[in-house]
């Protein structure tokens, strides 16, 4: 997962969701109609209309009392079948974790704090998710096997209510597990860290800007200099030239200042020395605030960078320029009419370089309580858990327990960012129209076997046309799967907390919530439909 | 759905109902039911009889929507078998009481009451009534069902079937797993339901039970309907006459025989009637309750 994911494009995402849901619904209706035509012949339209009517009747006849009854039953079932024994494993883990992660009386460092936080959040994740995988995937199949579901469906309980009840029940159980574990985990973290070191449990609230560059001649460029580092994440500006890294922050106002009227700017730059220079001090940088509307600039004093740890500077609201006898107001004079604040960074040392990326400089708003960030990260785990429950319950309506668990697990694995990138590579781009180099499955095999270069055109005949057609179908299937499988890049909130940041709503919390909600409707409807057309007593 | 036939006021109408079980590939495997047509009228106790595999339970599951018919039509309480709304007025006791074993008796009835959207006060009141009705011991009511005997599970199964005060009660092998006392209670309950005007459809292969409580029966064999009608009419021996009197002396018997012979009767059997085993068992248990310690068989008697 990227620590600094893109903002979720809301409207395109919604449009994409509607297209995928619409497309799959249309495909399901077409397949149903064709199946009915084959089985029932001319009566298929009437039967289909009856089914649709029954489907809609079930949809509008939901009883909240029945749904909650089924949810409560699901909760009690898991509880009385000792599902909460997971707490014992959790307790054991934390009883002995101190042995292996204790600092043996040494001074607590930031990496140690990060380790504690990561350990707790990962332990919660990897104890909760497997439990929910198994419970949600085995619930309905077990009820069908034991036939206790038969007694329920012969009451006025609709299949939709059964699916909803299951989802709600498992979600409630998982939430209870998460709440207990996260509270215990939080207490454990706080207790592991001595009182005098608890200031390291921070939750910084960053305002991130957009980054652009100017080269040594002051010309706008897309990126800075590459100093030969294979990792192109950061690019560099040259010292004592017109080279600048320019951050533009939006939405800056008086509420961005602390109680004493200071604006806090934090950076963590990398140094690249082209010669040894003064090794007793770090490279120097300064900030310049610029307002192009008023054509004014204010340059701060020079400060040394602090590599790997970062440095926060409090910029006072009143910026005095003794040489000019002027005093600027940081907010009134430097925030433009559209609410932007431009901060330029320059390197002071001649022929030395400072490396930076977008996330390396941010305006730091007053910190949140660490607990706020921690429990936001737990919320991220909760969202993943709900997705697992939705997929598990949905799969369990048409598959047996072990197969449903396997399917849910595979879907979960495929939801990772790396897997999505791999699928993108296989598809040949984000759109199937982009095509792919070297062909699809069969064409690639042909090219490998015949040692044919990927750029060489295939012979023009029917056999190759058919082969490419089959490849296109397979790729289309993979493309469809990619559209349906969740993408969890926004869900990993642990990194924020472990690195001492608050979890941003627009980059993480909001997208997670929306993605989870996006899966509620299709999963519940698919589960309902699968259960409705299923003969529970089929032999 | 349009059903042909005169019995439009029947509680259950089945027309040409067939069910074929298929394998994974859709090939026919077993024809469990073949063109079944029957009606169940309001207020009667109707028995479906037949040996194992004759299609009794399949019929019941088709009626309840647990299976889908291959052919034919069903109307139950005026609605299609696929209509969940029909279940509002139906109580169903499955062959085995497939209940949630981790719930206790109160929780079980409360759960099923919620499925009927019953308010909490009514659920509580109804649960108490039903647990008394099925004679589940008070001390057992807070125990999880997994600790219950088969008979106790059956009783709670009956209670859940009646939680909604149904108009139609469907009982699959209702006396299965019950001791003779429970068996008698169950039969009394069925007759009581009939008195309340409920319609009861039961299937069983215990013929004595069916004979005791059913108004009409249908006998299935190999998925086909073989016999259907009123129990008393079906069992009546048309060419024999039975006279039952208090005990007669040998002389009186000889006189009666002489009179019958004079009228050309062929006397088949003159005997003292015997009680059935169920009556004997119930009488013994009743006496034991009333006179604790009393023995009919002397102590030490081996045979």
Interface residues (C-beta under 8 A of the other chain):
Chain A: X54 X58 X61 X63 X65 X66 X68 X69 X72 X73 X76 X77 X80 X81 X146 X147 X148 X150 X151 X152 X153 X154 X155 X156 X157 X158 X535 X536 X537 X538 X539
Chain B: X21 X29 X30 X61 X64 X65 X66 X67 X68 X82 X83 X84 X85 X87 X88 X90 X92 X94 X96 X98 X99 X100 X102 X103 X107 X111 X112 X114 X115 X116 X117 X144 X160 X164
